[in-house]
Amino acid sequence: MTGGRSRLSVIGAVLVMGLVSACGDRGATTSLGRNPELENFTAEQIYERGEFELNRNDPTQAAFYFGEIERLYPYSDWGKRALIMQAFAYHRDKDYENSRSAAQRYIDFYPLEDDAAYAQYLLALSYYDQIEEVGRDQGLTFQALQSLRTVIERYPDSEYARSSILKFDLAFDHLAGKEMEIGRYYLKRKNYAAAVNRFRVVVEDFQTTSHTAEALHRLVESYLSLGLTEEAQAAGAILGYNYQSTEWYQDSYKLLTGRGLELKASGNNWLSKIYRQMIKGQWL
């Protein structure tokens, strides 16, 4: 964000205190309803009051004042600046739905402004910051990934793109963690075919995450339990090729060699194909 944040450190004290006094005496923010008295103040004065409320850690009131500028002075320069600050204040208040709405309005009205990148980033954060624990529904994670990708692709040279890349990777890892949790659930209950399906998703679709090595080990366990030794051996071979220093490789090595099996890829199963592609310097 450009003009919005920088102004937080240079609030005009006289204007602010005048507005604070006037609004305080007349019950300006009771129930945060519309206040006719605000029409007697300039957009800049109301904007300063919004910044004042942010500085004293009252984002609810700040969002109200920034919203009043949008109402009283629509399409003005102050209205434009207030809109992005309204999105920021709502987000700081954890009112993610209203933050998203304000950010989207900014993008719709001012797509070519510098702060459009920050508005898109706030919109993505409104999803990302709501990502629940691994055991919860992952719909917000998918929306966060989609919105973060928009920031990365639409504003690749912005500071928000760099931050979005980091958050994208974390959200992506989060989805892989969800698949792993479900796979472990099935494995513990000896539903090996269902477990294989979940671990396969991690290996094929989330191969860059931190869960791949464990997923391969769980495939060794599941395939051995199903009597599918070629698949188990191939999973072990991939672990040995890419993750030999991990505990998951050591565990799989003990499992396979304990049954007199080698860690090798043979046959035409999906894991053997992955192994052969890896030897050629590819993954999938």
C-alpha positions as CSV (number, residue, x, y, z in Angstrom):
1,M,0.0,0.0,0.0
2,T,1.4,3.5,-0.8
3,G,-0.5,6.6,0.4
4,G,-2.6,4.8,3.0
5,R,0.0,3.3,5.3
6,S,2.6,6.1,5.1
7,R,0.1,8.6,6.3
8,L,-0.4,6.7,9.6
9,S,2.8,8.2,10.9
10,V,2.0,11.8,10.0
11,I,-1.4,12.4,11.4
12,G,-2.4,16.1,11.6
13,A,-2.9,16.3,15.3
14,V,-4.9,19.6,15.3
15,L,-7.4,18.4,12.8
16,V,-7.7,15.0,14.4
17,M,-8.2,16.3,17.9
18,G,-10.8,18.8,16.6
19,L,-12.7,16.1,15.0
20,V,-12.4,13.8,18.0
21,S,-13.8,16.5,20.3
22,A,-16.6,17.4,17.9
23,C,-17.6,13.8,17.4
24,G,-17.2,12.9,21.0
25,D,-19.4,15.6,22.2
26,R,-22.2,14.8,19.8
27,G,-22.2,11.0,20.0
28,A,-20.8,10.6,16.5
29,T,-20.1,6.9,16.6
30,T,-23.0,5.6,18.7
31,S,-23.8,2.2,17.2
32,L,-21.6,3.2,14.3
33,G,-24.6,4.5,12.5
34,R,-24.5,7.3,9.9
35,N,-23.7,10.6,11.5
36,P,-25.1,13.7,9.9
37,E,-22.6,15.8,11.8
38,L,-19.7,14.3,9.7
39,E,-21.1,16.2,6.6
40,N,-19.7,19.3,8.3
41,F,-16.2,18.0,8.0
42,T,-13.9,17.7,5.0
43,A,-12.9,14.4,3.6
44,E,-9.3,15.0,4.9
45,Q,-10.5,15.6,8.4
46,I,-12.6,12.4,8.5
47,Y,-9.7,10.5,7.0
48,E,-7.4,11.8,9.7
49,R,-10.0,10.6,12.3
50,G,-9.9,7.1,10.7
51,E,-6.1,7.1,11.0
52,F,-6.4,8.2,14.6
53,E,-8.7,5.3,15.4
54,L,-6.2,2.9,13.8
55,N,-3.4,4.3,15.8
56,R,-5.3,3.8,19.0
57,N,-6.1,0.2,18.0
58,D,-9.8,0.6,17.2
59,P,-10.1,-0.7,13.6
60,T,-13.9,-1.0,13.9
61,Q,-14.2,2.7,14.3
62,A,-11.5,3.4,11.7
63,A,-13.4,1.3,9.1
64,F,-16.5,3.3,9.9
65,Y,-14.8,6.7,9.3
66,F,-13.1,5.5,6.1
67,G,-16.5,4.2,4.9
68,E,-18.1,7.5,5.6
69,I,-15.6,9.2,3.3
70,E,-16.6,6.7,0.6
71,R,-20.2,7.6,1.2
72,L,-19.8,11.4,1.4
73,Y,-17.1,11.9,-1.1
74,P,-17.4,9.0,-3.7
75,Y,-14.9,8.8,-6.5
76,S,-12.8,11.6,-5.0
77,D,-9.0,11.2,-4.3
78,W,-9.8,11.0,-0.6
79,G,-12.5,8.5,-1.3
80,K,-10.1,6.3,-3.2
81,R,-7.5,6.4,-0.4
82,A,-10.2,5.8,2.2
83,L,-11.4,2.7,0.4
84,I,-8.1,0.9,0.6
85,M,-7.7,1.9,4.2
86,Q,-11.2,0.7,4.9
87,A,-10.2,-2.7,3.5
88,F,-7.1,-2.6,5.7
89,A,-9.0,-1.6,8.8
90,Y,-11.6,-4.4,8.3
91,H,-8.8,-6.9,7.9
92,R,-7.1,-5.7,11.0
93,D,-10.5,-6.1,12.8
94,K,-10.7,-9.7,11.4
95,D,-13.9,-8.8,9.6
96,Y,-12.7,-10.7,6.6
97,E,-15.9,-10.6,4.6
98,N,-16.1,-6.8,4.7
99,S,-12.4,-6.5,4.1
100,R,-12.8,-8.6,1.0
101,S,-15.7,-6.6,-0.2
102,A,-13.9,-3.3,0.2
103,A,-10.7,-4.6,-1.5
104,Q,-12.8,-5.9,-4.4
105,R,-14.5,-2.5,-4.8
106,Y,-11.0,-0.9,-5.0
107,I,-9.9,-3.4,-7.7
108,D,-13.1,-2.8,-9.7
109,F,-12.9,1.0,-9.5
110,Y,-9.2,1.6,-9.6
111,P,-7.5,-1.4,-11.3
112,L,-4.6,0.7,-12.6
113,E,-3.6,2.4,-9.3
114,D,-0.5,1.3,-7.4
115,D,-2.6,0.2,-4.4
116,A,-4.6,-2.3,-6.6
117,A,-1.8,-4.8,-5.9
118,Y,-2.3,-4.3,-2.2
119,A,-6.0,-4.6,-2.5
120,Q,-5.6,-7.9,-4.3
121,Y,-3.2,-9.0,-1.6
122,L,-5.7,-8.1,1.1
123,L,-8.3,-10.0,-0.7
124,A,-6.1,-13.1,-0.7
125,L,-5.2,-12.6,3.0
126,S,-8.9,-12.5,3.8
127,Y,-9.0,-16.2,2.8
128,Y,-5.5,-17.1,3.9
129,D,-5.9,-15.8,7.4
130,Q,-9.0,-18.0,7.9
131,I,-7.3,-21.3,7.0
132,E,-8.4,-23.6,9.7
133,E,-6.5,-26.5,11.3
134,V,-5.7,-29.5,9.1
135,G,-8.7,-31.4,10.3
136,R,-11.2,-28.8,9.1
137,D,-12.8,-28.1,5.6
138,Q,-10.2,-26.9,3.1
139,G,-12.5,-24.8,0.9
140,L,-10.9,-21.5,2.2
141,T,-7.4,-23.0,1.5
142,F,-8.4,-23.5,-2.2
143,Q,-9.7,-19.9,-2.4
144,A,-6.6,-18.6,-0.7
145,L,-4.4,-20.4,-3.3
146,Q,-6.4,-19.0,-6.1
147,S,-6.3,-15.5,-4.8
148,L,-2.6,-15.6,-4.0
149,R,-1.9,-16.9,-7.5
150,T,-3.7,-13.9,-8.9
151,V,-1.4,-11.6,-6.9
152,I,1.7,-13.5,-8.2
153,E,0.6,-13.5,-11.8
154,R,-1.0,-10.0,-12.0
155,Y,1.6,-8.1,-10.0
156,P,4.8,-10.2,-10.3
157,D,7.2,-7.3,-9.5
158,S,5.4,-6.1,-6.4
159,E,6.5,-6.7,-2.8
160,Y,3.1,-8.5,-2.3
161,A,4.0,-11.1,-5.0
162,R,7.0,-12.2,-3.0
163,S,5.0,-12.5,0.2
164,S,2.2,-14.3,-1.8
165,I,4.7,-16.9,-3.1
166,L,5.7,-17.8,0.5
167,K,2.0,-18.0,1.6
168,F,1.1,-20.0,-1.5
169,D,3.7,-22.6,-0.6
170,L,2.4,-22.8,3.0
171,A,-1.2,-23.1,1.9
172,F,-0.2,-25.8,-0.6
173,D,1.6,-27.7,2.1
174,H,-1.5,-27.3,4.2
175,L,-3.6,-29.1,1.6
176,A,-1.0,-31.9,1.4
177,G,-1.2,-32.2,5.2
178,K,-5.0,-32.7,4.9
179,E,-4.5,-35.6,2.4
180,M,-1.9,-37.2,4.7
181,E,-4.2,-36.9,7.7
182,I,-7.0,-38.7,5.9
183,G,-4.6,-41.3,4.5
184,R,-3.2,-42.1,8.0
185,Y,-6.8,-42.4,9.2
186,Y,-7.5,-45.1,6.6
187,L,-4.2,-46.8,7.2
188,K,-4.8,-47.1,10.9
189,R,-8.1,-48.7,10.2
190,K,-6.6,-51.1,7.7
191,N,-8.5,-49.6,4.8
192,Y,-5.3,-49.9,2.7
193,A,-6.8,-49.2,-0.8
194,A,-8.4,-45.9,0.4
195,A,-5.1,-45.0,2.2
196,V,-3.2,-45.6,-1.1
197,N,-5.4,-43.2,-2.9
198,R,-4.7,-40.4,-0.5
199,F,-0.9,-40.9,-0.4
200,R,-0.8,-41.2,-4.2
201,V,-2.4,-37.7,-4.4
202,V,0.4,-36.3,-2.2
203,V,3.1,-37.9,-4.4
204,E,1.6,-36.9,-7.7
205,D,0.0,-33.5,-6.9
206,F,1.9,-32.2,-3.9
207,Q,5.4,-33.5,-4.6
208,T,7.1,-30.2,-3.7
209,T,5.7,-30.2,-0.2
210,S,7.2,-31.4,3.0
211,H,4.9,-34.5,3.1
212,T,6.2,-36.4,0.1
213,A,8.8,-38.5,1.9
214,E,6.2,-39.7,4.5
215,A,3.6,-40.3,1.8
216,L,6.1,-42.7,0.0
217,H,6.8,-44.5,3.2
218,R,3.1,-44.9,3.9
219,L,2.7,-46.3,0.4
220,V,5.3,-48.9,1.2
221,E,3.3,-49.8,4.3
222,S,0.0,-49.9,2.5
223,Y,1.2,-51.8,-0.6
224,L,3.0,-54.4,1.6
225,S,-0.2,-54.9,3.5
226,L,-2.1,-55.4,0.2
227,G,0.6,-57.9,-1.0
228,L,1.6,-55.6,-3.9
229,T,5.4,-55.9,-3.5
230,E,6.4,-54.3,-6.8
231,E,4.6,-51.1,-5.9
232,A,6.1,-51.2,-2.4
233,Q,9.6,-51.7,-3.7
234,A,9.2,-48.9,-6.2
235,A,8.1,-46.5,-3.5
236,G,11.1,-47.5,-1.5
237,A,13.4,-46.9,-4.5
238,I,12.1,-43.4,-4.9
239,L,12.7,-42.8,-1.2
240,G,16.2,-44.0,-1.6
241,Y,16.8,-41.8,-4.6
242,N,15.4,-38.6,-3.3
243,Y,15.1,-38.9,0.5
244,Q,17.8,-41.2,1.7
245,S,18.7,-39.0,4.7
246,T,15.2,-39.1,6.1
247,E,13.7,-41.3,8.8
248,W,11.0,-42.4,6.3
249,Y,13.7,-44.0,4.1
250,Q,15.2,-45.8,7.0
251,D,11.8,-47.2,8.1
252,S,10.9,-48.3,4.6
253,Y,14.4,-49.9,4.2
254,K,13.8,-52.0,7.3
255,L,10.3,-53.0,6.3
256,L,11.4,-54.1,2.8
257,T,14.7,-55.8,3.6
258,G,13.1,-57.4,6.6
259,R,10.9,-59.3,4.1
260,G,13.8,-60.0,1.8
261,L,12.8,-57.4,-0.7
262,E,15.0,-54.9,-2.5
263,L,14.4,-51.2,-3.0
264,K,14.0,-51.2,-6.7
265,A,11.6,-50.1,-9.4
266,S,10.3,-52.8,-11.8
267,G,7.2,-53.5,-13.7
268,N,4.9,-50.9,-15.2
269,N,3.1,-49.6,-12.1
270,W,2.7,-45.8,-11.6
271,L,5.5,-45.6,-9.0
272,S,8.0,-47.4,-11.3
273,K,7.2,-44.9,-14.1
274,I,7.9,-42.0,-11.7
275,Y,11.2,-43.6,-10.7
276,R,12.3,-44.0,-14.4
277,Q,11.3,-40.4,-15.1
278,M,13.4,-39.3,-12.1
279,I,16.4,-41.1,-13.4
280,K,16.0,-39.0,-16.5
281,G,16.0,-35.9,-14.5
282,Q,12.2,-35.5,-14.3
283,W,9.6,-36.1,-11.7
284,L,6.3,-36.5,-13.5
